[in-house]
Amino acid sequence: MPHRPISQRVLFRLIAAGVVLLISTLVALGLAELLAALNDQLGAKAVKYVALGCGVLFVIDLICLVLAQAVNSLDESDDSSDAN
């Protein structure tokens, strides 16, 4: 089994963080719309900022995940020459 520069544990945590951040962003946006419909504009604005922060963290997480996969794919070597 070849050694990878980015471990599977790190990749799993990035994927899990992406799922959690996506769900929390959508829930916060839904809550903000609910508060806006209830005429709580200050609460809606505050929760929208929370959703924006979660969305930014989600995008950063996706960029890190893509870069980690790219580093792992660049490190792969041709193992067929070792088999001969």
C-alpha positions as a Markdown table, in Angstrom:
| # | Residue | x | y | z |
|---|---|---|---|---|
| 1 | Met | 0.0 | 0.0 | 0.0 |
| 2 | Pro | 1.6 | 3.3 | -1.1 |
| 3 | His | 2.1 | 6.1 | 1.4 |
| 4 | Arg | 0.0 | 9.1 | 0.6 |
| 5 | Pro | 1.0 | 12.6 | 1.6 |
| 6 | Ile | -2.5 | 13.5 | 2.8 |
| 7 | Ser | -3.9 | 10.7 | 5.0 |
| 8 | Gln | -7.4 | 9.3 | 4.6 |
| 9 | Arg | -8.3 | 10.6 | 8.0 |
| 10 | Val | -7.7 | 14.2 | 6.9 |
| 11 | Leu | -9.7 | 13.6 | 3.8 |
| 12 | Phe | -12.6 | 12.1 | 5.8 |
| 13 | Arg | -12.6 | 15.0 | 8.1 |
| 14 | Leu | -12.7 | 17.5 | 5.2 |
| 15 | Ile | -15.6 | 15.6 | 3.7 |
| 16 | Ala | -17.5 | 15.5 | 7.0 |
| 17 | Ala | -16.9 | 19.2 | 7.6 |
| 18 | Gly | -18.2 | 19.9 | 4.1 |
| 19 | Val | -21.4 | 18.1 | 4.8 |
| 20 | Val | -21.9 | 19.7 | 8.2 |
| 21 | Leu | -21.1 | 23.2 | 6.8 |
| 22 | Leu | -23.5 | 22.8 | 3.9 |
| 23 | Ile | -26.3 | 21.6 | 6.1 |
| 24 | Ser | -25.7 | 24.4 | 8.7 |
| 25 | Thr | -25.6 | 27.0 | 5.9 |
| 26 | Leu | -29.0 | 25.9 | 4.5 |
| 27 | Val | -30.6 | 25.6 | 7.9 |
| 28 | Ala | -29.4 | 29.1 | 8.8 |
| 29 | Leu | -30.7 | 30.5 | 5.6 |
| 30 | Gly | -34.0 | 28.9 | 6.2 |
| 31 | Leu | -34.1 | 30.3 | 9.7 |
| 32 | Ala | -33.3 | 33.7 | 8.4 |
| 33 | Glu | -36.1 | 33.6 | 6.0 |
| 34 | Leu | -38.5 | 32.4 | 8.7 |
| 35 | Leu | -37.4 | 35.3 | 10.9 |
| 36 | Ala | -37.9 | 37.8 | 8.1 |
| 37 | Ala | -41.4 | 36.4 | 7.5 |
| 38 | Leu | -42.1 | 37.0 | 11.2 |
| 39 | Asn | -41.0 | 40.6 | 10.8 |
| 40 | Asp | -37.9 | 40.1 | 13.0 |
| 41 | Gln | -35.5 | 42.0 | 10.7 |
| 42 | Leu | -32.7 | 42.3 | 13.2 |
| 43 | Gly | -32.7 | 38.5 | 13.9 |
| 44 | Ala | -32.9 | 37.7 | 10.2 |
| 45 | Lys | -30.0 | 39.9 | 9.4 |
| 46 | Ala | -27.9 | 38.4 | 12.2 |
| 47 | Val | -28.7 | 34.8 | 11.1 |
| 48 | Lys | -27.9 | 35.7 | 7.5 |
| 49 | Tyr | -24.4 | 36.8 | 8.6 |
| 50 | Val | -24.0 | 33.4 | 10.4 |
| 51 | Ala | -25.1 | 31.7 | 7.2 |
| 52 | Leu | -22.6 | 33.8 | 5.2 |
| 53 | Gly | -19.8 | 32.7 | 7.5 |
| 54 | Cys | -20.8 | 29.1 | 7.2 |
| 55 | Gly | -20.9 | 29.4 | 3.5 |
| 56 | Val | -17.4 | 31.0 | 3.3 |
| 57 | Leu | -16.1 | 28.1 | 5.5 |
| 58 | Phe | -17.8 | 25.6 | 3.2 |
| 59 | Val | -16.1 | 27.1 | 0.1 |
| 60 | Ile | -12.7 | 27.1 | 1.9 |
| 61 | Asp | -13.3 | 23.5 | 2.9 |
| 62 | Leu | -14.0 | 22.5 | -0.7 |
| 63 | Ile | -10.9 | 24.2 | -1.9 |
| 64 | Cys | -8.8 | 22.4 | 0.7 |
| 65 | Leu | -10.4 | 19.1 | -0.3 |
| 66 | Val | -9.7 | 19.6 | -4.0 |
| 67 | Leu | -6.1 | 20.6 | -3.2 |
| 68 | Ala | -5.6 | 17.6 | -0.9 |
| 69 | Gln | -6.9 | 15.3 | -3.6 |
| 70 | Ala | -4.6 | 16.9 | -6.1 |
| 71 | Val | -1.6 | 16.4 | -3.9 |
| 72 | Asn | -2.5 | 12.8 | -3.4 |
| 73 | Ser | -3.0 | 12.2 | -7.2 |
| 74 | Leu | 0.4 | 13.9 | -8.0 |
| 75 | Asp | 2.2 | 11.5 | -5.6 |
| 76 | Glu | 0.9 | 8.4 | -7.2 |
| 77 | Ser | 3.7 | 6.4 | -8.9 |
| 78 | Asp | 3.5 | 3.7 | -11.4 |
| 79 | Asp | 3.5 | 0.4 | -9.4 |
| 80 | Ser | 3.6 | -1.8 | -12.5 |
| 81 | Ser | 7.3 | -1.5 | -12.8 |
| 82 | Asp | 7.8 | -2.8 | -9.3 |
| 83 | Ala | 5.7 | -5.9 | -10.0 |
| 84 | Asn | 8.1 | -7.1 | -12.8 |
